């Protein structure tokens, strides 16, 4: 194996492993509120987090930012429909992925029937 590749290989493995070291936090419950601002893609809040890592919390209530782009639009529709129907959601946040305000982005959303 080429010597330069041998030197780069451990660095590449370390970089690829970084996302795997981030913690993902889970909650299940009804949507407490949905908030939109012209300057952001919006957030929603849900109770029930026993821990959310470095994501900002207030007595188990966590504000969660919608992702950008088509994923954000899709997740907004799921969250809004669930709130209107009074259905609970399973959500996950990754505390290594935050918007410019320090609010964690939504990682996974699942509607509970």
C-alpha positions as CSV (number, residue, x, y, z in Angstrom):
1,X,0.0,0.0,0.0
2,X,1.3,3.5,-0.9
3,X,2.8,5.3,2.2
4,X,0.7,8.4,1.7
5,X,-2.5,6.3,1.7
6,X,-1.4,4.6,4.9
7,X,-1.0,8.0,6.5
8,X,-4.4,9.3,5.3
9,X,-6.3,6.1,6.1
10,X,-6.5,6.6,9.9
11,X,-7.6,10.2,9.5
12,X,-10.4,9.2,7.1
13,X,-11.6,6.5,9.5
14,X,-11.7,9.1,12.3
15,X,-13.7,11.6,10.3
16,X,-16.2,8.9,9.2
17,X,-16.6,7.8,12.8
18,X,-17.5,11.3,14.1
19,X,-21.2,11.2,13.3
20,X,-21.4,7.8,14.9
21,X,-20.2,9.3,18.2
22,X,-23.1,11.8,18.5
23,X,-26.0,11.0,20.8
24,X,-29.5,10.7,19.6
25,X,-32.3,11.5,22.1
26,X,-35.9,10.2,22.0
27,X,-39.3,11.4,23.1
28,X,-42.9,10.4,22.5
29,X,-45.9,12.6,23.0
30,X,-48.3,15.2,21.6
31,X,-47.0,18.4,19.9
32,X,-47.2,21.3,22.2
33,X,-46.8,24.0,19.6
34,X,-45.5,24.9,16.1
35,X,-43.7,28.1,15.5
36,X,-42.8,29.7,12.2
37,X,-40.7,32.8,11.5
38,X,-39.9,34.4,8.2
39,X,-36.2,34.1,8.9
40,X,-36.2,30.3,9.8
41,X,-37.7,27.0,8.7
42,X,-39.7,26.9,12.0
43,X,-39.6,24.9,15.1
44,X,-42.0,22.8,17.2
45,X,-42.0,21.7,20.8
46,X,-42.8,18.4,22.4
47,X,-42.7,17.2,26.1
48,X,-41.3,14.0,27.4
49,X,-37.5,14.2,27.0
50,X,-35.8,12.8,30.0
51,X,-32.5,14.0,28.4
52,X,-31.7,15.8,25.2
53,X,-28.0,16.1,25.5
54,X,-26.9,19.7,24.7
55,X,-30.2,20.5,23.1
56,X,-31.9,23.3,25.0
57,X,-34.7,22.0,27.4
58,X,-37.2,23.5,29.8
59,X,-38.6,20.9,32.3
60,X,-38.6,18.1,29.7
61,X,-40.0,20.4,26.9
62,X,-37.7,20.7,23.9
63,X,-37.9,23.0,20.9
64,X,-37.0,21.2,17.7
65,X,-36.0,22.9,14.5
66,X,-37.3,21.6,11.2
67,X,-34.6,20.6,8.7
68,X,-34.0,22.7,5.6
69,X,-35.4,21.8,2.1
70,X,-37.8,19.1,1.1
71,X,-37.2,17.1,4.3
72,X,-38.2,20.1,6.4
73,X,-41.4,20.6,4.4
74,X,-42.3,16.9,4.7
75,X,-41.7,16.8,8.4
76,X,-43.6,20.1,8.9
77,X,-46.7,18.4,7.3
78,X,-46.4,15.3,9.6
79,X,-46.0,17.5,12.7
80,X,-48.9,19.8,11.8
81,X,-51.2,16.9,10.8
82,X,-50.4,15.1,14.1
83,X,-51.1,18.2,16.1
84,X,-54.4,18.9,14.3
85,X,-55.5,15.2,14.7
86,X,-54.4,15.1,18.4
87,X,-52.0,12.2,17.6
88,X,-48.7,11.6,19.4
89,X,-45.3,11.6,17.7
90,X,-42.1,9.7,18.3
91,X,-39.2,12.1,17.7
92,X,-35.5,11.9,17.9
93,X,-33.0,14.7,18.0
94,X,-29.2,14.6,17.5
95,X,-27.5,17.1,19.7
96,X,-24.6,17.5,17.2
97,X,-26.9,19.0,14.6
98,X,-28.2,22.5,15.5
99,X,-29.4,25.6,13.7
100,X,-27.8,29.0,14.1
101,X,-29.9,29.7,17.2
102,X,-28.6,26.5,18.9
103,X,-31.9,24.6,18.5
104,X,-31.4,20.9,17.6
105,X,-32.7,19.8,14.2
106,X,-35.3,17.0,14.0
107,X,-33.5,13.7,13.3
108,X,-36.5,11.3,13.0
109,X,-40.3,11.8,13.3
110,X,-42.9,9.0,13.4
111,X,-46.6,9.4,13.9
112,X,-48.1,7.0,16.4
113,X,-51.6,5.6,15.4
